[in-house]
């Protein structure tokens, strides 16, 4: 903004060699010297015999000079807001005639144009001279700025190369941050220096993705619609944030936690509560089988969308009923006693393959835009969500070896 003040000072009195000194309170000095008349004649704006026109230009020069003192007197010196608030004050002033306002606007526009020309030249010079700090993606693959899916970001006088996919993941992780399922979006940061992206950088990233025909993230697009205001974004998109976080929650959760959540899900359903999962059933195998059901289960208990919760409960009801009817003995432990060898231990892992319902899949792709499948929850609810008691973890852990051996002997 100091450059803008220098431009104004030089534009008002371009014959003087004095430069503008910031943070001074010097008085405004204007004179009707022949130099000003000469300036007006050179520009062919007015004739000496037109005093009204001359006074309009002279007054506009005083007003534009006053902007320098407004900068010095304002709490936030040399701010963009102060500059354009002063412009609005002059335009809305009822005591100034239209000619004076027009001349003031011309002077202001010329100063603004020169300021942006200088700023653009400096920016281009910095862009050419700045060296690349990072020339690889987040998994250390070499990338080039000529690739169509690579964007160059200038931050702290250093260049960074990012792929669109990396930036999309970085922004989504920041916006859907939800510790303990409470939405707390954070500003997207540069992972190489841990500094938040400026708002100008966020706009650059958004329009690069949009004009590059990349699929925009719903969260990032809504963040753009909120003018990159985190508070407004959280208030208007908490449901979408929770939905996206649930998807990441499943990916980042530990195997042991997923195992106990799967046991809790089976115990809370009226269809699968009779399943007897062995205590030492392989956790990794159990989680891999139950992962599709857990995705629906988490939506059922954590989603903020009531319609999604009801639909998830209905979907989970049908899937668990199908799972139990296929193999009611799933999870049992069988011990084959041998006299001369160690006992042979096996587990019942036979299960039906998870199948997405036809109304949600693309099996009938050509007609899905014509038909609407109504999902009704029915009279009975699938889950007793509020019955999850942490004291029941021993029971949720499965049955003991003695119970398993008894079941296996009875089955034999």
Phi and psi in degrees as a GROMACS rama.xvg file:
@    title "Ramachandran Plot"
@    xaxis  label "Phi"
@    yaxis  label "Psi"
@TYPE xy
-61.9951  -34.6712  UNK-2
-63.6067  -40.3037  UNK-3
-62.2569  -38.8782  UNK-4
-66.4663  -38.9527  UNK-5
-63.753  -38.4885  UNK-6
-64.8748  -43.2963  UNK-7
-62.8869  -45.6176  UNK-8
-61.334  -39.28  UNK-9
-76.0832  -31.6338  UNK-10
-72.5948  -31.7098  UNK-11
-73.6897  -43.319  UNK-12
-134.777  77.3156  UNK-13
-76.8829  -10.1888  UNK-14
-80.9127  -17.73  UNK-15
-84.078  147.724  UNK-16
-96.8975  0.459039  UNK-17
-73.8952  137.844  UNK-18
-97.6774  158.668  UNK-19
-72.6846  131.464  UNK-20
-106.934  114.593  UNK-21
-69.46  159.136  UNK-22
60.5052  35.6495  UNK-23
-115.599  159.629  UNK-24
-122.094  40.436  UNK-25
-67.8049  148.247  UNK-26
-76.0456  160.205  UNK-27
-83.2968  127.168  UNK-28
-123.447  114.2  UNK-29
-128.467  146.429  UNK-30
-137.813  155.011  UNK-31
-91.6796  51.4738  UNK-32
-73.2708  161.804  UNK-33
-59.7686  -20.7399  UNK-34
-64.7654  -38.7951  UNK-35
-68.0135  -42.1692  UNK-36
-61.9257  -38.6169  UNK-37
-64.2122  -39.2325  UNK-38
-61.8052  -43.2709  UNK-39
-66.3217  -37.4289  UNK-40
-70.4257  -37.4107  UNK-41
-63.1834  -38.3473  UNK-42
-83.1937  -4.00746  UNK-43
56.5319  36.0683  UNK-44
-87.1946  -32.3723  UNK-45
-156.042  156.758  UNK-46
-100.972  158.546  UNK-47
-62.248  -24.6831  UNK-48
-83.9891  2.49257  UNK-49
-110.243  82.2282  UNK-50
-67.9039  -32.2437  UNK-51
-64.3219  -43.7234  UNK-52
-65.4395  -40.0527  UNK-53
-62.6025  -43.3639  UNK-54
-66.6377  -32.718  UNK-55
-64.7971  -44.3293  UNK-56
-68.886  -40.3123  UNK-57
-63.7145  -42.8874  UNK-58
-64.6475  -40.5259  UNK-59
-63.8154  -34.288  UNK-60
-67.3788  -37.3865  UNK-61
-65.1901  -42.4537  UNK-62
-65.6779  -40.1637  UNK-63
-70.0465  -30.4042  UNK-64
-69.5551  -32.484  UNK-65
-63.6261  -24.2824  UNK-66
-59.6551  -34.243  UNK-67
-63.1812  -38.7859  UNK-68
-76.7378  -27.11  UNK-69
-65.7849  -39.3861  UNK-70
-58.8329  -44.841  UNK-71
-68.8268  -31.8907  UNK-72
-87.5526  -18.1189  UNK-73
-75.7543  150.324  UNK-74
-60.2588  -46.2513  UNK-75
-97.0657  87.3122  UNK-76
-60.2191  140.651  UNK-77
58.9628  42.3362  UNK-78
-99.141  153.533  UNK-79
-64.8004  -38.1253  UNK-80
-61.9682  -41.686  UNK-81
-62.8039  -39.7119  UNK-82
-63.5158  -48.8264  UNK-83
-80.5006  -22.1364  UNK-84
-66.8633  -37.715  UNK-85
-66.6635  -41.0408  UNK-86
-59.6342  -43.2617  UNK-87
-65.9158  -36.2242  UNK-88
-62.8012  -42.1661  UNK-89
-68.4622  -42.9953  UNK-90
-65.2107  -33.8283  UNK-91
-89.2152  -0.504506  UNK-92
-71.4784  121.589  UNK-93
-81.4163  -11.6768  UNK-94
-90.7107  -1.25469  UNK-95
-105.004  139.252  UNK-96
-78.0817  169.221  UNK-97
-65.7418  -34.7474  UNK-98
-64.9239  -42.2059  UNK-99
-64.3546  -42.7554  UNK-100
-63.0277  -39.209  UNK-101
-67.0628  -42.0233  UNK-102
-65.8036  -40.1229  UNK-103
-62.71  -42.3523  UNK-104
-65.552  -35.6895  UNK-105
-65.0045  -44.8103  UNK-106
-63.3645  -42.9831  UNK-107
-63.9235  -42.1389  UNK-108
-65.5071  -41.443  UNK-109
-64.5597  -41.639  UNK-110
-63.4324  -42.1952  UNK-111
-65.0993  -41.0772  UNK-112
-64.1303  -46.7415  UNK-113
-62.4962  -37.1041  UNK-114
-63.0389  -44.314  UNK-115
-72.7643  -28.5803  UNK-116
-64.592  -46.3036  UNK-117
-64.0737  -42.8791  UNK-118
-64.1231  -39.6764  UNK-119
-65.9331  -39.7676  UNK-120
-64.369  -41.1652  UNK-121
-64.7163  -40.5673  UNK-122
-64.0879  -42.2846  UNK-123
-64.5404  -38.5791  UNK-124
-64.8956  -44.3341  UNK-125
-61.9967  -39.9397  UNK-126
-63.6586  -39.5298  UNK-127
-72.3919  -36.6185  UNK-128
-87.9727  -18.1801  UNK-129
-74.2672  134.644  UNK-130
-86.7385  157.731  UNK-131
-78.5324  129.73  UNK-132
-88.9377  -40.3186  UNK-133
-130.901  128.86  UNK-134
-127.567  34.861  UNK-135
-144.576  160.617  UNK-136
-82.673  -172.21  UNK-137
-71.997  -14.7916  UNK-138
-108.214  21.5405  UNK-139
67.4801  26.6685  UNK-140
-86.5724  135.411  UNK-141
-67.5139  135.339  UNK-142
-133.625  160.778  UNK-143
-126.649  150.497  UNK-144
-70.6414  -10.0935  UNK-145
-83.6869  -11.001  UNK-146
-70.3848  144.586  UNK-147
-69.7469  -22.1085  UNK-148
-104.229  19.6053  UNK-149
-118.19  134.018  UNK-150
-120.184  142.024  UNK-151
-101.17  128.416  UNK-152
-118.528  129.828  UNK-153
-102.295  117.871  UNK-154
-144.196  128.869  UNK-155
54.7284  42.2037  UNK-156
59.5008  31.97  UNK-157
-139.257  145.437  UNK-158
-98.1204  139.83  UNK-159
-130.794  135.981  UNK-160
-101.054  133.504  UNK-161
-133.815  143.631  UNK-162
-84.364  156.975  UNK-163
-61.3765  -39.6783  UNK-164
-65.3398  -40.721  UNK-165
-63.9486  -44.56  UNK-166
-64.3096  -38.8415  UNK-167
-61.0844  -43.7023  UNK-168
-67.5972  -40.9071  UNK-169
-61.8458  -45.911  UNK-170
-68.7286  -41.9824  UNK-171
-64.7277  -41.5527  UNK-172
-62.5221  -37.473  UNK-173
-72.3764  -41.244  UNK-174
-75.1573  -28.7207  UNK-175
-101.059  19.8727  UNK-176
-59.9853  122.598  UNK-177
-144.852  78.9267  UNK-178
-65.1857  131.121  UNK-179
55.0064  33.8884  UNK-180
68.8049  15.1611  UNK-181
-103.44  123.964  UNK-182
-67.4779  120.344  UNK-183
-138.899  73.2427  UNK-184
-61.7064  141.713  UNK-185
-117.066  156.398  UNK-186
-66.633  136.972  UNK-187
-61.1311  136.376  UNK-188
-122.045  155.813  UNK-189
-75.1034  118.029  UNK-190
-67.1827  -15.4678  UNK-191
-85.9281  -24.6918  UNK-192
-129.263  -0.766576  UNK-193
59.3565  31.384  UNK-194
-106.457  137.739  UNK-195
-63.4564  144.772  UNK-196
-68.3632  137.136  UNK-197
-66.6466  161.74  UNK-198
-63.8957  -34.0029  UNK-199
-64.2179  -37.1855  UNK-200
-67.631  -39.2794  UNK-201
-62.9508  -40.9139  UNK-202
-64.3782  -40.2427  UNK-203
-61.2994  -43.9115  UNK-204
-64.5957  -43.4281  UNK-205
-62.1375  -49.3646  UNK-206
-73.1311  -26.572  UNK-207
-64.1852  -44.1507  UNK-208
-67.2231  -40.2056  UNK-209
-69.1035  -45.5516  UNK-210
-77.9427  -18.1556  UNK-211
-87.7468  5.11929  UNK-212
61.7214  34.978  UNK-213
-91.2955  154.606  UNK-214
-75.6639  118.681  UNK-215
-80.241  141.693  UNK-216
-68.0766  139.925  UNK-217
-61.7621  -40.6025  UNK-218
-64.4825  -44.7951  UNK-219
-66.8067  -38.6366  UNK-220
-64.8335  -42.5627  UNK-221
-68.2076  -32.0403  UNK-222
-63.9065  -38.4511  UNK-223
-65.2899  -41.6573  UNK-224
-65.5881  -23.5193  UNK-225
-90.9284  14.9089  UNK-226
59.3421  32.8053  UNK-227
55.0702  40.5911  UNK-228
-100.822  112.49  UNK-229
-63.3718  -41.4588  UNK-230
-64.7354  -46.6154  UNK-231
-65.1293  -38.5897  UNK-232
-62.5969  -43.0579  UNK-233
-64.9346  -42.088  UNK-234
-64.6295  -35.9063  UNK-235
-94.6228  -12.1989  UNK-236
-132.802  27.5721  UNK-237
-65.3632  -34.7194  UNK-238
-65.5492  -44.3309  UNK-239
-68.3581  -37.0779  UNK-240
-61.6696  -45.0361  UNK-241
-63.4832  -40.5866  UNK-242
-63.6627  -43.616  UNK-243
-68.2335  -36.3867  UNK-244
-67.9181  -33.4639  UNK-245
-60.967  -39.0181  UNK-246
-63.6583  -42.2368  UNK-247
-72.8404  -29.6199  UNK-248
-60.94  -39.508  UNK-249
-67.5474  -40.1404  UNK-250
-68.8563  -34.9259  UNK-251
-94.5566  -3.73291  UNK-252
-78.4052  145.816  UNK-253
-71.2078  156.646  UNK-254
-61.2499  -42.7233  UNK-255
-63.3771  -41.0826  UNK-256
-66.6005  -40.9913  UNK-257
-64.5658  -34.6286  UNK-258
-63.1665  -50.0452  UNK-259
-67.1936  -33.7503  UNK-260
-65.4663  -37.7619  UNK-261
-66.0592  -41.6184  UNK-262
-62.8233  -42.7121  UNK-263
-62.7117  -38.5012  UNK-264
-62.7979  -44.9973  UNK-265
-65.1354  -38.6193  UNK-266
-71.6641  -27.2579  UNK-267
-87.5884  -4.735  UNK-268
-97.8544  138.744  UNK-269
-69.5583  -18.8459  UNK-270
-86.5058  -35.7817  UNK-271
-111.662  7.84553  UNK-272
-68.9995  -15.6051  UNK-273
-85.9653  -7.89842  UNK-274
-65.0252  138.27  UNK-275
-112.924  93.0237  UNK-276
-81.8459  123.624  UNK-277
-60.4356  147.199  UNK-278
-61.7796  -38.1764  UNK-279
-102.785  26.8655  UNK-280
-61.8374  134.927  UNK-281
-55.5401  120.84  UNK-282
-66.1036  -40.4838  UNK-283
-64.5274  -40.0939  UNK-284
-66.172  -42.866  UNK-285
-62.1186  -44.1626  UNK-286
-66.3128  -40.2852  UNK-287
-63.4776  -32.1671  UNK-288
-76.9791  -40.8032  UNK-289
-88.8324  -4.56375  UNK-290
-58.4736  -44.2067  UNK-291
-61.9273  -34.709  UNK-292
-73.326  -34.8409  UNK-293
-64.9622  -34.1296  UNK-294
-60.7706  -41.8971  UNK-295
-70.1787  -38.1574  UNK-296
-62.611  -43.3771  UNK-297
-65.5226  -38.5116  UNK-298
-63.565  -35.0753  UNK-299
-68.5541  -34.5521  UNK-300
-103.733  -19.7279  UNK-301
-112.867  -17.8822  UNK-302
-66.6666  144.301  UNK-303
-89.9367  -9.11028  UNK-304
-89.1573  115.172  UNK-305
-63.295  -37.8987  UNK-306
-64.9058  -41.5401  UNK-307
-65.9994  -37.8478  UNK-308
-64.5469  -42.8227  UNK-309
-66.6881  -42.7845  UNK-310
-66.0191  -38.1205  UNK-311
-66.3666  -38.5304  UNK-312
-63.7109  -41.7303  UNK-313
-65.8868  -42.7678  UNK-314
-63.9557  -44.1048  UNK-315
-65.5038  -34.7374  UNK-316
-58.2692  -48.8788  UNK-317
-67.8265  -40.7694  UNK-318
-68.9541  -42.2952  UNK-319
-70.9772  -34.1035  UNK-320
-62.9489  -42.5139  UNK-321
-66.4227  -38.8001  UNK-322
-64.3296  -44.5099  UNK-323
-70.4  -40.8636  UNK-324
-64.9805  -28.7758  UNK-325
-70.3447  -42.2831  UNK-326
-151.963  92.068  UNK-327
-67.8043  -13.3996  UNK-328
-96.2429  14.5186  UNK-329
-60.3263  137.397  UNK-330
89.982  -5.47155  UNK-331
-70.8518  152.286  UNK-332
-108.539  130.962  UNK-333
-117.012  132.831  UNK-334
-119.562  121.061  UNK-335
-101.8  111.906  UNK-336
-78.7736  131.381  UNK-337
-126.188  140.583  UNK-338
-74.4777  -46.043  UNK-339
-98.1642  -10.4809  UNK-340
-120.933  166.134  UNK-341
-65.1793  150.824  UNK-342
-62.5977  142.519  UNK-343
-92.8675  121.745  UNK-344
-110.865  126.965  UNK-345
-131.768  160.566  UNK-346
-125.14  146.611  UNK-347
-83.9574  105.322  UNK-348
-113.352  10.4144  UNK-349
-67.4013  127.771  UNK-350
-152.072  156.565  UNK-351
-77.1611  143.799  UNK-352
-71.3057  133.809  UNK-353
-63.7432  130.986  UNK-354
-127.678  125.656  UNK-355
-73.5551  135.71  UNK-356
-59.3332  149.84  UNK-357
-61.1675  -31.644  UNK-358
-74.7361  -11.4225  UNK-359
-107.588  -13.4289  UNK-360
-95.7957  -178.59  UNK-361
-106.092  24.953  UNK-362
-63.0581  -34.3202  UNK-363
-114.27  55.7582  UNK-364
-59.3187  -38.427  UNK-365
-71.3814  -15.831  UNK-366
-117.622  2.02226  UNK-367
-67.9179  -21.0922  UNK-368
-83.3879  -4.18845  UNK-369
-107.465  -24.3145  UNK-370
-112.741  143.64  UNK-371
-119.61  120.311  UNK-372
-96.8939  117.867  UNK-373
-87.8577  125.189  UNK-374
-102.421  121.871  UNK-375
-115.081  139.839  UNK-376
-75.2466  -28.1364  UNK-377
88.1577  -174.439  UNK-378
-79.4418  -33.1297  UNK-379
-101.827  137.179  UNK-380
-85.2868  152.366  UNK-381
-76.2728  -48.8405  UNK-382
-118.411  144.512  UNK-383
-100.118  83.7892  UNK-384
-63.46  -35.7718  UNK-385
-80.2397  0.321825  UNK-386
-94.2972  9.60498  UNK-387
-75.4298  102.105  UNK-388
-108.038  128.219  UNK-389
-67.1401  -18.5026  UNK-390
-73.8462  -11.7144  UNK-391
-93.2659  13.8939  UNK-392
-63.1777  -30.6273  UNK-393
-66.1064  -41.878  UNK-394
-68.7947  -38.107  UNK-395
-67.5826  -22.4892  UNK-396
-67.3479  -14.9212  UNK-397
117.908  -167.092  UNK-398
-101.529  162.504  UNK-399
-80.7972  172.083  UNK-400
-65.9457  -35.8632  UNK-401
-63.5806  -43.1284  UNK-402
-65.1382  -37.7082  UNK-403
-64.8655  -42.155  UNK-404
-67.132  -36.22  UNK-405
-65.6444  -40.8241  UNK-406
-63.3865  -40.3403  UNK-407
-67.7289  -37.3803  UNK-408
-68.2074  -39.7987  UNK-409
-65.9472  -33.7678  UNK-410
-70.7254  -34.9986  UNK-411
